[in-house]
């Protein structure tokens, strides 16, 4: 219902697009000066190009035609550090800049994505009606909210993608356990995932996973999944999320493992050679298939909660470190629809932060904490089976280890600190006295 001017550097693409527009109030421009002239002042221009250098090149092209007070929005997956740099440079020219995290893929582009805008509050207020019109709706609520100052929007989207990496890895591990461990066919796998999508695990990723296993290759008639090379690629947002979590000293091991396993999958030739010389245990499932599937479902749900807990703990820490002012309840609300990680679980997550806005970790929410603890027995049995079978499940394993570490009142880190002091004189703190201490460890008693 809004009048929009559009421009693409390839004129033929713009003309093809306009042939599909029909009666919609969309006006084409065939040059940047023409686009800028078409847009009402003070202008609001949304840039949708690949992250990195292309964004800088477009900004450089646009700048000569803009006036102070104009607003630019970057809807790509830009690194938050780049967004900070661009915001400062544009502010010096009197221009506002919003880093607009967008999730939803092709479907979201057509029918409503999840939007995560960050930048000057006044700039967001200007375009809020536009963004609300664009966004997906859940129970009538638009899946968009102001994320915070500076690069908050792109940071939230980065963490969204880190969580996405973790969830996809967990699903891949359940697939491996069911395919190689239980010997399930593609049709049987589709049934399992479709069934799981009816309950607490209901999510967009679960839904499409069931559909993927049902799809057959047009030429061979075989399950298409069996013809896809087992090498997963990545564009970098998962890595960025892990890197910054490490800088902030926030543990996100499930996300880290997901990034690492994508890297390992890319070494396909090496893995095939290693499979001939590094022999593992013989796979032999003994037991009730349905019992194991029930345990696997519980392990997956608990690991899913843990993955969200890690990402949201990172957002909480980043909000303080970078002065974002992120509202985690709003983040959960925005993620409920349109985005790739939308899931029934997000209603419980939203409720957790509504009940306690300063919640440091989802595992400390009474309801979600109980949900995780009640599943740990089955979860441990699944991990033990994976070890016995020689099937790699680092996501499930480190998620469980994260819970065990987080619930440990004592950890063996005192030994690490003693070692650091021994070889590097890094000092240590004591439980029975204030201050820092150093010991000459090689001195004889």
N, C-alpha and C positions, 0 to 999 in steps of 0.2 A: 503493500500500500504506500510505499515511499518512492519518490522520484529519485532515480539513481543514474549517475553518469558513469560509464565504463570505458576503460582503455586497456589495450594489450599492444605490446610492441610489434606483434605480427598482425598486420591489417587483415589478412585472410581469416585469421582466427576470430577477430572481432566480428567480421561480416558473417561468418558461420554461426557465431553465437547469436547475433541479432536475428537470424532466420528462425531461431528457436524461441525468441522472446514473446512473440505474439502481441497481445494487447497490453502487456505489462509496461508500466511507466519507466522504461529504461532508455537512456539516450546514449548513443555511441560517440566516442571521440577517436580521432585517428592520429592525434599527436598529443604530447603532454601539454603544450600551451593551450590547445583546444579543450582538453579535459579541465584544466585549471579555470578557464573562462566559464565553463558550464556550471561549475560548482558554486553554490551560493556562499557569499561571505558572511561571517568568517568561515573559512572552508574546513571541512572534515574529509580527509582522504585516507582510505584504507588500502594498505599495500599488502599484496599477497604474492610473494616471490620466495624462492629458496633462501634459507638462512645463510648468513655469512656475507661475502663480498657483494652478491647481487643486491642486498638491502642497501648497502652503502652507495652503490652505483645509482640506484633509483633515487635515493635521497639527493645525491649530487645533481642529478638531472632535474629534479623537481625544484630545488631551492631557488633558482633565479626567478621563478614565476610565482613564488609565494609571498604573502604579506604577514607582518607581525600579527599574532592572534590566531593564525591558522593552526589546525590540529592535524597531526599525522599519526596513523595507527599502523603498527607492524603486526600483521597476523600470522607471521611465520614462526617456526620453532627456533627463534634466535636465542643465542646464549645470553644469560642475564647480564653478564659483564659487558657484552657489546651493547645491550639495551641501556645500561647505565651511561656508557660513553656517548651514545647517540643522544640520549636525553639531555645531557649537559651541553653538548655542542649545539643542539637545536634551541635550547633555552637561551643561550647567548644571543641568538638571532630573533628572540621573541616568539618562538614557535613552541607549541606544546607537543608532547610525544607520549603515546600510550603503547606499551608493550602488551599486545593482546594474545594471550594463549588461547588456542582454539583446538578442540578435540571433537572428533566425530566422523572423520574420513569423508568419503564421497556421500554417504547417506546423510551425514550431518550437514554437509554443504547444501543439500537439497531441501532437507526437512527440519533442520534445526540442530545446531551443535551446542556443546557446552563451551561457554566463553569465560575467560579468566583475565580481565583487564587490570592493568596496574599503571600507575603514573600519577600526575597531579589530580587531586580530587575534583577540582573545578572542571578539568578537561573531561573527566569521566561523566560528571553530571550533565555536560552538554550533549553527550551522545548516548546517555542511558536509554532514552526511549527507542532509539535505533537498535541498540544492542538487545534490548528486551524483545523487540519485534523479531529479530533474527534468531534468538536462542530457542533451544528445545524447551518444552513445557512439561512439568510433572505436577499433576493435580492443580493445573492452572498457574503454577509458579514458574517464571522463566528461569532457566539454568544459567544465570549470569549474576554476578555480584562484584562489587569493587573489592579487589584483592589487597590493595595497599599502595604505598608510595613507591616511586622509582621503578625498579624492575620486578616488582612483586608478581605481576601477572605472568611474566615469562618464567619466573622462578617456580611458581605454583605449577605451571604446565610442565616444566622440567621434572619436577617430583612426580607429577601425574604419570609421566612416561616411565620414570624409574619404577613406580608401582606396577605399571603395565608390564614392564619387562619381567618383574618378579612373578606376577600372576600367570603370564604366558609360560614361564619356565616351570611353574608348579603343575600346570595343565599338561605340559609336555612330559613331565615325569610320571604323572598318573597314566598317561597314554603308554609310556614305555613299560611300566609295571603290568599293565593289563595286556599289552601286546606280547611282550617277550616273557613275562612272568606267568600270566594266566592263559596265554594263547588265544585271546579274543580276536575275532575277525572285525573288519571295518564296520559291518552291519551291527554286530554286537556292541562295538564301541559307541556307535551312534545312539543305540538304545540306552546305554548307561548314561552318557552325557545328557541326553534329552530328559531322562528321569531325574538326574541331579538338578537340572534346570527348573524342575517343578517345585523344589524346596528351598532350603536356606541358602543354597549355592547359586540361586537364580541370578544370572548376569548376562550381559551382552556377549562376553567372551565364551561363556558356557554355551549359549545359544548357537553362536556361529561354529563352535567346535563340533557340536552334534551335526550341524548341516554339512560341515566339511567331510565328515566320515560317511555321509550318505551320497556324496557326489561321485559319479562315475565318469571316467574318461570317455569322451565322445567317440574316439577312434577304436580303442581296445575293449571298452566295456569294463575294464578293471577299476577298482576303487582309485580315484585320482590321487589320494594321499600316498598310495604306495608307489607312485611314479615321480613324486617330488623329491629332489635331491635333499639330503639331510645336512644342509649347510645354511645356517640362519645369518642373515645380514643385519646391519644396524646403521643408523644415521648419526648416532652420537649422544642423544639426549640421556640415555641410560648411563653412559659413561660419565657425562657431566654431573648427573645426580650423585653417583658414587663418589666422584672426586670431591664435590663440595661437602658431602656428608663427612668424608674423612677430614677435610679442612676444619669442619665444625666439631669434630670429635663426637659425631653422632653415629652409633653403629647401625648399619643397614645391610647386614650380611646376606639376606635373601636377594636383595637387588644386586649386590656385588656378585653373588654366585650366578645370577642370571646373565649378567654382562660377561663373566668369565666363560660360561658355557656356550654363549654365542661365539666367543672367540675360539673355543676348543672345537666347535662344530665346523668352523671354517677350515680346519686342518684335516680335511677329509682324506686326502691321500695318505698322510701320515697315520691316521687312525686305522685305515684299512691295512696298512703294512704292519702296524702294531698288533692288530687282531690276530695275525698269524703267529706271533712270537710270544705275546704276553697273555698266556692262557689264564682264564678265570674259572670259577666254579661251574659245574654243570647245572643247568636250570632244570629244576624238578619241583613243580608245585604239588604239595600234598596238603589237602585240607578242603574245606568247603568254600567254593568260589564265592557264594553270596556273602558269607561271613567276611571274607577278605575285602570284597567290594564295599561293604558297610564300613569296615575299618578305614579303607582308603578314602571314602567320602568324608569321614570325620577328620582324618588327618589333613585333607585338602582344605576343609573349612577352617580348621584351627590355623593352618599356615596362611590362609588368606587374611584372616584377622591380623596375624603377626606382620604380614607384608604391609598392610595399611598402617599398622601401628608404627612401623619403622619410618615410612614415608612422612606420616603426619608429625612424628617426633622431630624429624629433620626440618619440616616446615616451621614448627614451633621455635626451634633454636635459631633458624635463619631469620625469622621475623624479628627476633630480638637483636641478633648480630647486625642485621642490615637495616634496622629501623623501618620495617615494612608495615607493621601493625596488622598482620594477617589475622582474620577471624576464622578459626578452624571449623566452626559450625557452618559458616557461609561456604567454605571450601567443600564440605561434605554435601551441602545443599546443591551447589553448582554441579558436582560430579554425579548426582543422582540420575541425570538424563542427558542424552546427546553424546556423551563421551564414551571412549572405548572401555573405561574401567567401571562404567555404571553397573550397579549391582544392588540387590535387595538389602545387602548388608549395610549399605550407606545410610539407610534410615536409622539403624541402630547407632551408627557412628555419629550421625547428626544429633541424635538424642543424647549421646554421651557428652558431647561438647555443649549442648544446650543446658544439661544438668550441671556441668562444671566447666566453665570456659577456660580455666587454667589447668585442665587435666594434662599432666606431663606425658602420659603414655596411655594408649587405649587399654593396655593390659590392667591398668589400675581402675578402669571403669568396672563397677560391681558386676553388671550383667555380662559384658564381653569377657572379663577375666574369668568368670565361671564357665562361660562357653568354651574357652580354651582349655582350662584345667580339666573339665569333664571329659575331654577328648584325648588327653595325653596318653592314657593307657593304650588305646587303639593306635594312636599315632606312633608310639614306640614299637609296637608289633609290626607296623608297616615298614618303619625304618630298618628294623632287624631283618625283615624278609628281604628288603632291597640289598642289604649287606650280604646276606647268605646267597642271594642269586647273582651278585656281582653286577647289579644294575645301578648306574649312577643316579642318585637322587639328592644332589647337594642342596637344592632348594628346600625340600622337606626336612633334610637333616639339619641345616643351619637354622631353619626356623624353630625347630625343636630346641636346638642348643641355645638359641637366643632367649627362649622362655626359661630354660634351666639357668642360664647365666643371669637373667634379669631377676629371677626369684631367689638368687643366692645371696644371703646376707654376707657371706665371705667368699672371696675368689682368690686364687693362688697368685695374684698380681704382686704380692709382697716379695715373692721369689724373683720375679722379673725386675722389680725395683732394686733388690739386693744385687742382682747380677749387673745392672746398669751402674750401680755405685762401685762395684768391684772393678769393672774394667774401664769406667769412664769418670769416676768421681762425680756422678750426677746427683748425689745426695738422696736422702729418703726422709719420710716423715714417720714418727713413732705413734703408737696407740696410747702410750703412757706418758707422753710429754709433748709440749708445744714446740714448734720450730722445725728446722731442717737439720739433718745430721749426716755426717760422713764417717765411714770407718776405714781404717787402714787394714784391709782384709788379709793382706799377706804378712802382716806383723805376727810374729810368733806369740803364743799365749804366755 
